[in-house]
Amino acid sequence: MNWKNSILHLKARAGMQTDKDLYARAKINPSAFAAIKRGTATFKTVEKLCSAWGVKVSEFISWGE
């Protein structure tokens, strides 16, 4: 599982340039966002990021496969 690919795909889809743009809108802190990139985040954190951008969690996960 490559979570960094999922993040890159989400950035492209959302038209965002930085990680901060993604996590600020989702109202998650930088360390929680870093945990997503490392693959150690809780499902709730991933769900919060996805819902902020209108993406299904299953779709987000598939981007990293």
N, CA, C and O atoms as a Tripos MOL2 file, in Angstrom:
@<TRIPOS>MOLECULE
protein
  260   259    65     0     0
PROTEIN
NO_CHARGES

@<TRIPOS>ATOM
      1 N           0.8440   -1.1810    0.0000 N.3       1 MET1
      2 CA          0.0000    0.0000    0.0000 C.3       1 MET1
      3 C           0.8840    1.2380    0.0000 C.2       1 MET1
      4 O           1.7560    1.3880    0.8570 O.2       1 MET1
      5 N           0.6610    2.1040   -0.9440 N.am      2 ASN2
      6 CA          1.4530    3.3310   -1.0340 C.3       2 ASN2
      7 C           0.5430    4.5300   -0.7470 C.2       2 ASN2
      8 O          -0.1170    5.0610   -1.6400 O.2       2 ASN2
      9 N           0.5290    4.9320    0.5120 N.am      3 TRP3
     10 CA         -0.3350    6.0270    0.9300 C.3       3 TRP3
     11 C           0.0760    7.3540    0.3070 C.2       3 TRP3
     12 O          -0.7670    8.2280    0.1030 O.2       3 TRP3
     13 N           1.3580    7.5150    0.0050 N.am      4 LYS4
     14 CA          1.8160    8.7700   -0.6130 C.3       4 LYS4
     15 C           1.1720    8.9440   -1.9900 C.2       4 LYS4
     16 O           0.8550   10.0630   -2.3930 O.2       4 LYS4
     17 N           0.9810    7.8360   -2.7080 N.am      5 ASN5
     18 CA          0.2890    7.9190   -4.0010 C.3       5 ASN5
     19 C          -1.1520    8.3710   -3.8260 C.2       5 ASN5
     20 O          -1.6700    9.1520   -4.6240 O.2       5 ASN5
     21 N          -1.7890    7.8780   -2.7820 N.am      6 SER6
     22 CA         -3.1660    8.2910   -2.5020 C.3       6 SER6
     23 C          -3.2370    9.7870   -2.2440 C.2       6 SER6
     24 O          -4.1380   10.4680   -2.7330 O.2       6 SER6
     25 N          -2.2770   10.2970   -1.4680 N.am      7 ILE7
     26 CA         -2.2230   11.7310   -1.1620 C.3       7 ILE7
     27 C          -1.9760   12.5370   -2.4360 C.2       7 ILE7
     28 O          -2.6190   13.5630   -2.6580 O.2       7 ILE7
     29 N          -1.0510   12.0770   -3.2660 N.am      8 LEU8
     30 CA         -0.7680   12.7880   -4.5220 C.3       8 LEU8
     31 C          -1.9940   12.8260   -5.4240 C.2       8 LEU8
     32 O          -2.2840   13.8500   -6.0430 O.2       8 LEU8
     33 N          -2.7030   11.7260   -5.4970 N.am      9 HIS9
     34 CA         -3.9090   11.6680   -6.3220 C.3       9 HIS9
     35 C          -4.9790   12.6220   -5.7800 C.2       9 HIS9
     36 O          -5.6640   13.3020   -6.5430 O.2       9 HIS9
     37 N          -5.1080   12.6580   -4.4590 N.am     10 LEU10
     38 CA         -6.0780   13.5580   -3.8420 C.3      10 LEU10
     39 C          -5.7100   15.0170   -4.1070 C.2      10 LEU10
     40 O          -6.5840   15.8400   -4.3800 O.2      10 LEU10
     41 N          -4.4260   15.3340   -4.0270 N.am     11 LYS11
     42 CA         -3.9710   16.7010   -4.3300 C.3      11 LYS11
     43 C          -4.3410   17.0850   -5.7550 C.2      11 LYS11
     44 O          -4.8580   18.1750   -5.9980 O.2      11 LYS11
     45 N          -4.0780   16.1910   -6.6870 N.am     12 ALA12
     46 CA         -4.3770   16.4640   -8.0960 C.3      12 ALA12
     47 C          -5.8750   16.6280   -8.3090 C.2      12 ALA12
     48 O          -6.3170   17.5350   -9.0150 O.2      12 ALA12
     49 N          -6.6400   15.7520   -7.7010 N.am     13 ARG13
     50 CA         -8.0910   15.8170   -7.8650 C.3      13 ARG13
     51 C          -8.6690   17.0990   -7.2680 C.2      13 ARG13
     52 O          -9.5850   17.6990   -7.8310 O.2      13 ARG13
     53 N          -8.1240   17.5130   -6.1230 N.am     14 ALA14
     54 CA         -8.6270   18.7000   -5.4360 C.3      14 ALA14
     55 C          -8.0180   19.9950   -5.9750 C.2      14 ALA14
     56 O          -8.4900   21.0860   -5.6560 O.2      14 ALA14
     57 N          -6.9840   19.8740   -6.7820 N.am     15 GLY15
     58 CA         -6.3220   21.0600   -7.3130 C.3      15 GLY15
     59 C          -5.4930   21.7860   -6.2700 C.2      15 GLY15
     60 O          -5.2870   22.9960   -6.3630 O.2      15 GLY15
     61 N          -5.0240   21.0550   -5.2870 N.am     16 MET16
     62 CA         -4.2170   21.6410   -4.2170 C.3      16 MET16
     63 C          -2.7400   21.4190   -4.4990 C.2      16 MET16
     64 O          -2.3550   20.4410   -5.1410 O.2      16 MET16
     65 N          -1.9180   22.3440   -4.0080 N.am     17 GLN17
     66 CA         -0.4900   22.2430   -4.2580 C.3      17 GLN17
     67 C           0.2920   21.7100   -3.0580 C.2      17 GLN17
     68 O           1.3360   21.0810   -3.2280 O.2      17 GLN17
     69 N          -0.2070   21.9570   -1.8570 N.am     18 THR18
     70 CA          0.5530   21.5570   -0.6680 C.3      18 THR18
     71 C          -0.2610   20.6280    0.2250 C.2      18 THR18
     72 O          -1.4890   20.5730    0.1510 O.2      18 THR18
     73 N           0.4590   19.9060    1.0640 N.am     19 ASP19
     74 CA         -0.1960   19.0520    2.0490 C.3      19 ASP19
     75 C          -1.0480   19.8950    2.9870 C.2      19 ASP19
     76 O          -2.1470   19.4940    3.3720 O.2      19 ASP19
     77 N          -0.5350   21.0640    3.3520 N.am     20 LYS20
     78 CA         -1.2540   21.9240    4.2880 C.3      20 LYS20
     79 C          -2.6370   22.2850    3.7530 C.2      20 LYS20
     80 O          -3.5990   22.3510    4.5190 O.2      20 LYS20
     81 N          -2.7430   22.5150    2.4630 N.am     21 ASP21
     82 CA         -4.0430   22.8130    1.8580 C.3      21 ASP21
     83 C          -5.0310   21.6660    2.0850 C.2      21 ASP21
     84 O          -6.2210   21.8930    2.3050 O.2      21 ASP21
     85 N          -4.5250   20.4370    2.0290 N.am     22 LEU22
     86 CA         -5.3930   19.2720    2.2190 C.3      22 LEU22
     87 C          -5.8200   19.1120    3.6720 C.2      22 LEU22
     88 O          -7.0090   18.9580    3.9550 O.2      22 LEU22
     89 N          -4.8630   19.1460    4.5950 N.am     23 TYR23
     90 CA         -5.2330   18.8670    5.9810 C.3      23 TYR23
     91 C          -5.9150   20.0290    6.6790 C.2      23 TYR23
     92 O          -6.6620   19.8200    7.6360 O.2      23 TYR23
     93 N          -5.6730   21.2500    6.2200 N.am     24 ALA24
     94 CA         -6.3430   22.4020    6.8450 C.3      24 ALA24
     95 C          -7.8460   22.3620    6.5950 C.2      24 ALA24
     96 O          -8.6390   22.6170    7.5010 O.2      24 ALA24
     97 N          -8.2280   22.0460    5.3790 N.am     25 ARG25
     98 CA         -9.6630   21.9700    5.0530 C.3      25 ARG25
     99 C         -10.3460   20.8230    5.7920 C.2      25 ARG25
    100 O         -11.5130   20.9200    6.1720 O.2      25 ARG25
    101 N          -9.6050   19.7410    5.9900 N.am     26 ALA26
    102 CA        -10.1620   18.5840    6.6840 C.3      26 ALA26
    103 C         -10.1410   18.7630    8.2050 C.2      26 ALA26
    104 O         -10.7050   17.9570    8.9440 O.2      26 ALA26
    105 N          -9.4940   19.8130    8.6500 N.am     27 LYS27
    106 CA         -9.3850   20.1080   10.0900 C.3      27 LYS27
    107 C          -8.7270   18.9720   10.8630 C.2      27 LYS27
    108 O          -9.1720   18.5770   11.9410 O.2      27 LYS27
    109 N          -7.6400   18.4570   10.2660 N.am     28 ILE28
    110 CA         -6.8120   17.4970   10.9880 C.3      28 ILE28
    111 C          -5.4490   18.1370   11.1890 C.2      28 ILE28
    112 O          -5.0370   18.9940   10.4060 O.2      28 ILE28
    113 N          -4.7550   17.7240   12.2270 N.am     29 ASN29
    114 CA         -3.4690   18.3550   12.5070 C.3      29 ASN29
    115 C          -2.3590   17.7560   11.6440 C.2      29 ASN29
    116 O          -2.5190   16.6690   11.0880 O.2      29 ASN29
    117 N          -1.2360   18.4660   11.5320 N.am     30 PRO30
    118 CA         -0.1460   17.9950   10.6710 C.3      30 PRO30
    119 C           0.3830   16.6100   11.0400 C.2      30 PRO30
    120 O           0.7440   15.8330   10.1570 O.2      30 PRO30
    121 N           0.4330   16.2950   12.3290 N.am     31 SER31
    122 CA          0.9460   14.9750   12.7090 C.3      31 SER31
    123 C          -0.0160   13.8640   12.2960 C.2      31 SER31
    124 O           0.4220   12.7750   11.9240 O.2      31 SER31
    125 N          -1.3090   14.1250   12.3580 N.am     32 ALA32
    126 CA         -2.2910   13.1370   11.9030 C.3      32 ALA32
    127 C          -2.1770   12.9420   10.3920 C.2      32 ALA32
    128 O          -2.3130   11.8250    9.8940 O.2      32 ALA32
    129 N          -1.9300   14.0270    9.6690 N.am     33 PHE33
    130 CA         -1.7560   13.9220    8.2220 C.3      33 PHE33
    131 C          -0.4930   13.1250    7.8960 C.2      33 PHE33
    132 O          -0.4890   12.3010    6.9810 O.2      33 PHE33
    133 N           0.5730   13.3780    8.6510 N.am     34 ALA34
    134 CA          1.8200   12.6300    8.4480 C.3      34 ALA34
    135 C           1.6020   11.1400    8.7180 C.2      34 ALA34
    136 O           2.1950   10.2920    8.0530 O.2      34 ALA34
    137 N           0.7520   10.8290    9.6920 N.am     35 ALA35
    138 CA          0.4420    9.4290    9.9880 C.3      35 ALA35
    139 C          -0.2710    8.7660    8.8060 C.2      35 ALA35
    140 O          -0.0570    7.5850    8.5350 O.2      35 ALA35
    141 N          -1.1010    9.5100    8.1180 N.am     36 ILE36
    142 CA         -1.7540    8.9700    6.9140 C.3      36 ILE36
    143 C          -0.6950    8.6110    5.8840 C.2      36 ILE36
    144 O          -0.7370    7.5330    5.2910 O.2      36 ILE36
    145 N           0.2490    9.5130    5.6720 N.am     37 LYS37
    146 CA          1.2970    9.2680    4.6760 C.3      37 LYS37
    147 C           2.1770    8.0710    5.0420 C.2      37 LYS37
    148 O           2.6780    7.3690    4.1640 O.2      37 LYS37
    149 N           2.3590    7.8450    6.3510 N.am     38 ARG38
    150 CA          3.1660    6.7100    6.8100 C.3      38 ARG38
    151 C           2.3760    5.4100    6.8350 C.2      38 ARG38
    152 O           2.9520    4.3260    6.9140 O.2      38 ARG38
    153 N           1.0500    5.5250    6.7670 N.am     39 GLY39
    154 CA          0.2090    4.3380    6.8280 C.3      39 GLY39
    155 C          -0.1070    3.9070    8.2460 C.2      39 GLY39
    156 O          -0.4910    2.7590    8.4710 O.2      39 GLY39
    157 N           0.0500    4.8140    9.2130 N.am     40 THR40
    158 CA         -0.2040    4.4760   10.6140 C.3      40 THR40
    159 C          -1.3930    5.2280   11.2000 C.2      40 THR40
    160 O          -1.6200    5.1840   12.4090 O.2      40 THR40
    161 N          -2.1380    5.9060   10.3670 N.am     41 ALA41
    162 CA         -3.2810    6.7020   10.8350 C.3      41 ALA41
    163 C          -4.4650    5.8100   11.1840 C.2      41 ALA41
    164 O          -4.5740    4.6790   10.7110 O.2      41 ALA41
    165 N          -5.3350    6.3380   12.0080 N.am     42 THR42
    166 CA         -6.5750    5.6230   12.3110 C.3      42 THR42
    167 C          -7.5290    5.7700   11.1240 C.2      42 THR42
    168 O          -7.4130    6.6930   10.3170 O.2      42 THR42
    169 N          -8.4630    4.8410   11.0440 N.am     43 PHE43
    170 CA         -9.4530    4.9050    9.9720 C.3      43 PHE43
    171 C         -10.2510    6.2090   10.0670 C.2      43 PHE43
    172 O         -10.6010    6.8080    9.0500 O.2      43 PHE43
    173 N         -10.5290    6.6350   11.2810 N.am     44 LYS44
    174 CA        -11.3060    7.8560   11.4940 C.3      44 LYS44
    175 C         -10.6060    9.0780   10.8800 C.2      44 LYS44
    176 O         -11.2680    9.9520   10.3200 O.2      44 LYS44
    177 N          -9.2960    9.1380   10.9820 N.am     45 THR45
    178 CA         -8.5430   10.2570   10.4090 C.3      45 THR45
    179 C          -8.6160   10.2310    8.8830 C.2      45 THR45
    180 O          -8.8160   11.2630    8.2430 O.2      45 THR45
    181 N          -8.4530    9.0490    8.3170 N.am     46 VAL46
    182 CA         -8.5420    8.9070    6.8570 C.3      46 VAL46
    183 C          -9.9540    9.2710    6.4010 C.2      46 VAL46
    184 O         -10.1340    9.9460    5.3870 O.2      46 VAL46
    185 N         -10.9360    8.8230    7.1460 N.am     47 GLU47
    186 CA        -12.3270    9.1160    6.8170 C.3      47 GLU47
    187 C         -12.6020   10.6220    6.8620 C.2      47 GLU47
    188 O         -13.3240   11.1510    6.0160 O.2      47 GLU47
    189 N         -12.0340   11.2950    7.8340 N.am     48 LYS48
    190 CA        -12.2190   12.7440    7.9760 C.3      48 LYS48
    191 C         -11.6050   13.4840    6.7830 C.2      48 LYS48
    192 O         -12.2090   14.4130    6.2470 O.2      48 LYS48
    193 N         -10.4150   13.0710    6.3750 N.am     49 LEU49
    194 CA         -9.7610   13.6860    5.2140 C.3      49 LEU49
    195 C         -10.5960   13.4650    3.9520 C.2      49 LEU49
    196 O         -10.8300   14.3940    3.1800 O.2      49 LEU49
    197 N         -11.0310   12.2510    3.7600 N.am     50 CYS50
    198 CA        -11.8060   11.9240    2.5600 C.3      50 CYS50
    199 C         -13.1370   12.6690    2.5150 C.2      50 CYS50
    200 O         -13.5280   13.1800    1.4660 O.2      50 CYS50
    201 N         -13.8240   12.7300    3.6380 N.am     51 SER51
    202 CA        -15.1320   13.4000    3.6370 C.3      51 SER51
    203 C         -14.9900   14.9010    3.3910 C.2      51 SER51
    204 O         -15.8830   15.5170    2.8100 O.2      51 SER51
    205 N         -13.8920   15.4870    3.8190 N.am     52 ALA52
    206 CA        -13.6710   16.9230    3.5790 C.3      52 ALA52
    207 C         -13.5300   17.2250    2.0930 C.2      52 ALA52
    208 O         -13.8300   18.3310    1.6430 O.2      52 ALA52
    209 N         -13.0730   16.2370    1.3410 N.am     53 TRP53
    210 CA        -12.8490   16.4290   -0.0930 C.3      53 TRP53
    211 C         -13.8580   15.6790   -0.9560 C.2      53 TRP53
    212 O         -13.7200   15.6460   -2.1780 O.2      53 TRP53
    213 N         -14.8610   15.0810   -0.3410 N.am     54 GLY54
    214 CA        -15.9000   14.3950   -1.1030 C.3      54 GLY54
    215 C         -15.4320   13.1470   -1.8120 C.2      54 GLY54
    216 O         -15.8660   12.8500   -2.9240 O.2      54 GLY54
    217 N         -14.5380   12.4150   -1.1570 N.am     55 VAL55
    218 CA        -13.9750   11.1960   -1.7350 C.3      55 VAL55
    219 C         -14.3600   10.0200   -0.8380 C.2      55 VAL55
    220 O         -14.3230   10.1350    0.3870 O.2      55 VAL55
    221 N         -14.7230    8.9100   -1.4340 N.am     56 LYS56
    222 CA        -15.0080    7.7020   -0.6560 C.3      56 LYS56
    223 C         -13.6820    7.1340   -0.1540 C.2      56 LYS56
    224 O         -12.6710    7.1770   -0.8540 O.2      56 LYS56
    225 N         -13.7030    6.6080    1.0520 N.am     57 VAL57
    226 CA        -12.4890    6.0160    1.6250 C.3      57 VAL57
    227 C         -11.9860    4.8780    0.7480 C.2      57 VAL57
    228 O         -10.7800    4.7380    0.5450 O.2      57 VAL57
    229 N         -12.8930    4.0690    0.2300 N.am     58 SER58
    230 CA        -12.4800    2.9480   -0.6310 C.3      58 SER58
    231 C         -11.7690    3.4390   -1.8880 C.2      58 SER58
    232 O         -10.8270    2.8050   -2.3650 O.2      58 SER58
    233 N         -12.2200    4.5620   -2.4170 N.am     59 GLU59
    234 CA        -11.5750    5.1360   -3.6050 C.3      59 GLU59
    235 C         -10.1770    5.6450   -3.2420 C.2      59 GLU59
    236 O          -9.2200    5.4230   -3.9850 O.2      59 GLU59
    237 N         -10.0640    6.3230   -2.1080 N.am     60 PHE60
    238 CA         -8.7740    6.8210   -1.6360 C.3      60 PHE60
    239 C          -7.7700    5.6680   -1.4620 C.2      60 PHE60
    240 O          -6.6060    5.7620   -1.8530 O.2      60 PHE60
    241 N          -8.2620    4.5930   -0.8670 N.am     61 ILE61
    242 CA         -7.3910    3.4210   -0.6510 C.3      61 ILE61
    243 C          -6.9680    2.8240   -1.9870 C.2      61 ILE61
    244 O          -5.8110    2.4350   -2.1470 O.2      61 ILE61
    245 N          -7.8790    2.7450   -2.9390 N.am     62 SER62
    246 CA         -7.5480    2.1420   -4.2420 C.3      62 SER62
    247 C          -6.4730    2.9220   -4.9840 C.2      62 SER62
    248 O          -5.7270    2.3470   -5.7770 O.2      62 SER62
    249 N          -6.3870    4.2210   -4.7370 N.am     63 TRP63
    250 CA         -5.3470    5.0170   -5.3900 C.3      63 TRP63
    251 C          -3.9540    4.6140   -4.9500 C.2      63 TRP63
    252 O          -2.9880    4.8370   -5.6800 O.2      63 TRP63
    253 N          -3.8330    4.0240   -3.7690 N.am     64 GLY64
    254 CA         -2.5240    3.6410   -3.2630 C.3      64 GLY64
    255 C          -2.1600    2.1930   -3.5380 C.2      64 GLY64
    256 O          -1.0830    1.7420   -3.1470 O.2      64 GLY64
    257 N          -3.0340    1.4640   -4.2000 N.am     65 GLU65
    258 CA         -2.7420    0.0490   -4.4710 C.3      65 GLU65
    259 C          -1.9060   -0.1310   -5.7080 C.2      65 GLU65
    260 O          -1.5760   -1.2600   -6.0700 O.2      65 GLU65
@<TRIPOS>BOND
     1     1     2 1
     2     2     3 1
     3     3     4 2
     4     3     5 am
     5     5     6 1
     6     6     7 1
     7     7     8 2
     8     7     9 am
     9     9    10 1
    10    10    11 1
    11    11    12 2
    12    11    13 am
    13    13    14 1
    14    14    15 1
    15    15    16 2
    16    15    17 am
    17    17    18 1
    18    18    19 1
    19    19    20 2
    20    19    21 am
    21    21    22 1
    22    22    23 1
    23    23    24 2
    24    23    25 am
    25    25    26 1
    26    26    27 1
    27    27    28 2
    28    27    29 am
    29    29    30 1
    30    30    31 1
    31    31    32 2
    32    31    33 am
    33    33    34 1
    34    34    35 1
    35    35    36 2
    36    35    37 am
    37    37    38 1
    38    38    39 1
    39    39    40 2
    40    39    41 am
    41    41    42 1
    42    42    43 1
    43    43    44 2
    44    43    45 am
    45    45    46 1
    46    46    47 1
    47    47    48 2
    48    47    49 am
    49    49    50 1
    50    50    51 1
    51    51    52 2
    52    51    53 am
    53    53    54 1
    54    54    55 1
    55    55    56 2
    56    55    57 am
    57    57    58 1
    58    58    59 1
    59    59    60 2
    60    59    61 am
    61    61    62 1
    62    62    63 1
    63    63    64 2
    64    63    65 am
    65    65    66 1
    66    66    67 1
    67    67    68 2
    68    67    69 am
    69    69    70 1
    70    70    71 1
    71    71    72 2
    72    71    73 am
    73    73    74 1
    74    74    75 1
    75    75    76 2
    76    75    77 am
    77    77    78 1
    78    78    79 1
    79    79    80 2
    80    79    81 am
    81    81    82 1
    82    82    83 1
    83    83    84 2
    84    83    85 am
    85    85    86 1
    86    86    87 1
    87    87    88 2
    88    87    89 am
    89    89    90 1
    90    90    91 1
    91    91    92 2
    92    91    93 am
    93    93    94 1
    94    94    95 1
    95    95    96 2
    96    95    97 am
    97    97    98 1
    98    98    99 1
    99    99   100 2
   100    99   101 am
   101   101   102 1
   102   102   103 1
   103   103   104 2
   104   103   105 am
   105   105   106 1
   106   106   107 1
   107   107   108 2
   108   107   109 am
   109   109   110 1
   110   110   111 1
   111   111   112 2
   112   111   113 am
   113   113   114 1
   114   114   115 1
   115   115   116 2
   116   115   117 am
   117   117   118 1
   118   118   119 1
   119   119   120 2
   120   119   121 am
   121   121   122 1
   122   122   123 1
   123   123   124 2
   124   123   125 am
   125   125   126 1
   126   126   127 1
   127   127   128 2
   128   127   129 am
   129   129   130 1
   130   130   131 1
   131   131   132 2
   132   131   133 am
   133   133   134 1
   134   134   135 1
   135   135   136 2
   136   135   137 am
   137   137   138 1
   138   138   139 1
   139   139   140 2
   140   139   141 am
   141   141   142 1
   142   142   143 1
   143   143   144 2
   144   143   145 am
   145   145   146 1
   146   146   147 1
   147   147   148 2
   148   147   149 am
   149   149   150 1
   150   150   151 1
   151   151   152 2
   152   151   153 am
   153   153   154 1
   154   154   155 1
   155   155   156 2
   156   155   157 am
   157   157   158 1
   158   158   159 1
   159   159   160 2
   160   159   161 am
   161   161   162 1
   162   162   163 1
   163   163   164 2
   164   163   165 am
   165   165   166 1
   166   166   167 1
   167   167   168 2
   168   167   169 am
   169   169   170 1
   170   170   171 1
   171   171   172 2
   172   171   173 am
   173   173   174 1
   174   174   175 1
   175   175   176 2
   176   175   177 am
   177   177   178 1
   178   178   179 1
   179   179   180 2
   180   179   181 am
   181   181   182 1
   182   182   183 1
   183   183   184 2
   184   183   185 am
   185   185   186 1
   186   186   187 1
   187   187   188 2
   188   187   189 am
   189   189   190 1
   190   190   191 1
   191   191   192 2
   192   191   193 am
   193   193   194 1
   194   194   195 1
   195   195   196 2
   196   195   197 am
   197   197   198 1
   198   198   199 1
   199   199   200 2
   200   199   201 am
   201   201   202 1
   202   202   203 1
   203   203   204 2
   204   203   205 am
   205   205   206 1
   206   206   207 1
   207   207   208 2
   208   207   209 am
   209   209   210 1
   210   210   211 1
   211   211   212 2
   212   211   213 am
   213   213   214 1
   214   214   215 1
   215   215   216 2
   216   215   217 am
   217   217   218 1
   218   218   219 1
   219   219   220 2
   220   219   221 am
   221   221   222 1
   222   222   223 1
   223   223   224 2
   224   223   225 am
   225   225   226 1
   226   226   227 1
   227   227   228 2
   228   227   229 am
   229   229   230 1
   230   230   231 1
   231   231   232 2
   232   231   233 am
   233   233   234 1
   234   234   235 1
   235   235   236 2
   236   235   237 am
   237   237   238 1
   238   238   239 1
   239   239   240 2
   240   239   241 am
   241   241   242 1
   242   242   243 1
   243   243   244 2
   244   243   245 am
   245   245   246 1
   246   246   247 1
   247   247   248 2
   248   247   249 am
   249   249   250 1
   250   250   251 1
   251   251   252 2
   252   251   253 am
   253   253   254 1
   254   254   255 1
   255   255   256 2
   256   255   257 am
   257   257   258 1
   258   258   259 1
   259   259   260 2
@<TRIPOS>SUBSTRUCTURE
     1 MET1         2 RESIDUE 1 A MET
     2 ASN2         6 RESIDUE 1 A ASN
     3 TRP3        10 RESIDUE 1 A TRP
     4 LYS4        14 RESIDUE 1 A LYS
     5 ASN5        18 RESIDUE 1 A ASN
     6 SER6        22 RESIDUE 1 A SER
     7 ILE7        26 RESIDUE 1 A ILE
     8 LEU8        30 RESIDUE 1 A LEU
     9 HIS9        34 RESIDUE 1 A HIS
    10 LEU10       38 RESIDUE 1 A LEU
    11 LYS11       42 RESIDUE 1 A LYS
    12 ALA12       46 RESIDUE 1 A ALA
    13 ARG13       50 RESIDUE 1 A ARG
    14 ALA14       54 RESIDUE 1 A ALA
    15 GLY15       58 RESIDUE 1 A GLY
    16 MET16       62 RESIDUE 1 A MET
    17 GLN17       66 RESIDUE 1 A GLN
    18 THR18       70 RESIDUE 1 A THR
    19 ASP19       74 RESIDUE 1 A ASP
    20 LYS20       78 RESIDUE 1 A LYS
    21 ASP21       82 RESIDUE 1 A ASP
    22 LEU22       86 RESIDUE 1 A LEU
    23 TYR23       90 RESIDUE 1 A TYR
    24 ALA24       94 RESIDUE 1 A ALA
    25 ARG25       98 RESIDUE 1 A ARG
    26 ALA26      102 RESIDUE 1 A ALA
    27 LYS27      106 RESIDUE 1 A LYS
    28 ILE28      110 RESIDUE 1 A ILE
    29 ASN29      114 RESIDUE 1 A ASN
    30 PRO30      118 RESIDUE 1 A PRO
    31 SER31      122 RESIDUE 1 A SER
    32 ALA32      126 RESIDUE 1 A ALA
    33 PHE33      130 RESIDUE 1 A PHE
    34 ALA34      134 RESIDUE 1 A ALA
    35 ALA35      138 RESIDUE 1 A ALA
    36 ILE36      142 RESIDUE 1 A ILE
    37 LYS37      146 RESIDUE 1 A LYS
    38 ARG38      150 RESIDUE 1 A ARG
    39 GLY39      154 RESIDUE 1 A GLY
    40 THR40      158 RESIDUE 1 A THR
    41 ALA41      162 RESIDUE 1 A ALA
    42 THR42      166 RESIDUE 1 A THR
    43 PHE43      170 RESIDUE 1 A PHE
    44 LYS44      174 RESIDUE 1 A LYS
    45 THR45      178 RESIDUE 1 A THR
    46 VAL46      182 RESIDUE 1 A VAL
    47 GLU47      186 RESIDUE 1 A GLU
    48 LYS48      190 RESIDUE 1 A LYS
    49 LEU49      194 RESIDUE 1 A LEU
    50 CYS50      198 RESIDUE 1 A CYS
    51 SER51      202 RESIDUE 1 A SER
    52 ALA52      206 RESIDUE 1 A ALA
    53 TRP53      210 RESIDUE 1 A TRP
    54 GLY54      214 RESIDUE 1 A GLY
    55 VAL55      218 RESIDUE 1 A VAL
    56 LYS56      222 RESIDUE 1 A LYS
    57 VAL57      226 RESIDUE 1 A VAL
    58 SER58      230 RESIDUE 1 A SER
    59 GLU59      234 RESIDUE 1 A GLU
    60 PHE60      238 RESIDUE 1 A PHE
    61 ILE61      242 RESIDUE 1 A ILE
    62 SER62      246 RESIDUE 1 A SER
    63 TRP63      250 RESIDUE 1 A TRP
    64 GLY64      254 RESIDUE 1 A GLY
    65 GLU65      258 RESIDUE 1 A GLU
